[in-house]
Amino acid sequence: MNKQKTIKSRIHHGQKKFFGDVSRIRWIFGGNRTGKTTAGAMEAVKLALKKKNTEGWVVSLSSQVQRDVAQRTILEQLEKKGLRDKIECVMHLGHRGMPERGIIDFLILPNESRIGFKNCEQGRDKFQGVKLDWVWFDEEPSEDIFDECLMRVMDKKGKVWGTMTPLKGKSWVYERIYKSDEISVHKWSWEDNPYLDRREIKQMEKNFSKETLQSRKFGEFGAGAGLVFNEFSDANIVSVGARNYIETGISIDPGYTNPTAVLWFGVDSEENIFVIDEFKESGQTVESLANMIYRKSKELGVSVDNVFIDSAATSRTLGEPKSVVEQFRNFGVNVNPMVEKNVLEGIHKLKGMFCSSGGERKLFVYEGCVALIKELRGYVWGEGEKPIKQNDHCIDALRYFVMSRKLGGGRGVLETGRNKLTKFKRGFYGK
């Protein structure tokens, strides 16, 4: 009897604080088995029952994860409230008489509110066209689906919350959510869950490395499994300030449908390389890019005589009488397509410059270069010891300069003021 009372009296103070948080946007970063999924499901059921005819989505990573985790937890919460037999299940796959074994499309509650289930495998198109009262992300979604869901709750000023263990390292979530001043962040570890046995915690701690425990136990951001540039850290990100460079330069990874990435560099007398500014945008003509490069380079004090570009830009595309290289040169930007493009060699060169085996750092990025920072933190290995070729345009431009530059290619002194990069500060809806 005493043991029963003790169990009932246990309070998960992290969950209590989360439920009492009235912020519109909330996020739980927790280790495995910290009670975060249960908290997410409890919040979803509470909001669905609070008013009639509301609609919200539970977003999982895949249909299988939906079935095994979020969907199951929602059904458990409804059963605790005595509503399991009073809800209507509309199935995407399986029989509505056994919804826990299939894939639920949506649930209709007795008050006519709906709880819909989505997963990231469906793609962004399946997340369009609906006005929602709330969205719960169970684990880390893709950024495009996150943005689309923000649009779904905009009209109703709906609630958004997420529950996740940051196993992917410092992905886009780190910059846009974890470090945001506009999102309420909750951090949970194993010790926050009063229902976990202390002896079991000690046993689990023995099964993980110190780095893995950062994510698994504390819900903190580590290097991330499969991350290419795990040497890149906050120590490589520097604030704006006056620095003297004996060399400056520019590197371009051109595109039209895909974005064009342009990086501006400074090299000091100790051969430290700094990425001092960036541009990344699709749908730009060569003329507009050339004008932008001249304008920004003049503002920064960077020489336009030391400009590298992808060697593929020497090819002529259909409908264009001149190559991209020829077009840039016609507009006064004397680009150099003689770049080293060996991807693996370039990657290992960058890794060693971000942090050598001896702990020396020679490659730095200004804090305003948010597109490059996001790419570096989300660049992962695929099959066959090759990185996955997506969202890497700034990284390509970075490789071209670091692998192809020669000291003295572009001389000049760069001094930047303290307020130079304020335009790169992003709000919650920014990218």
Secondary structure, DSSP 4 states (H G I P E B T S, - for coil): -HHHHHHHH---HHHHHHHH---SEEEEEE-TTSSHHHHHHHHHHHHHHHSTT-EEEEEESSHHHIIIIIHHHHHHHHHHTT-GGG-EEEEEES-TTSGGGSEEEEEE-TTS-EEEEEEGGG-GGGG-S---SEEEEESPPPHHHHHHHHHHHHTTT-EEEEEE--TT-S-HHIIIIIT-SSSEEEEE-GGG-TTS-HHHHHHHHTTS-HHHHHHHTT----S-TTBTTTT--GGGEE---B---SEEEEEEE--SSSPEEEEEEEE-TT--EEEEEEEEESS--HHHHHHHHHHHHHHHT--SSSEEE-GGGGSPPTT-SS-HHHHHHHTT--EE------HHHHHHHHHHHHS-TTS---EEEETT-HHHHHHHHH-BB-STT-B--SS-HHHHHHHHHHHH--TTSS----B--TTTTGGG---TT--
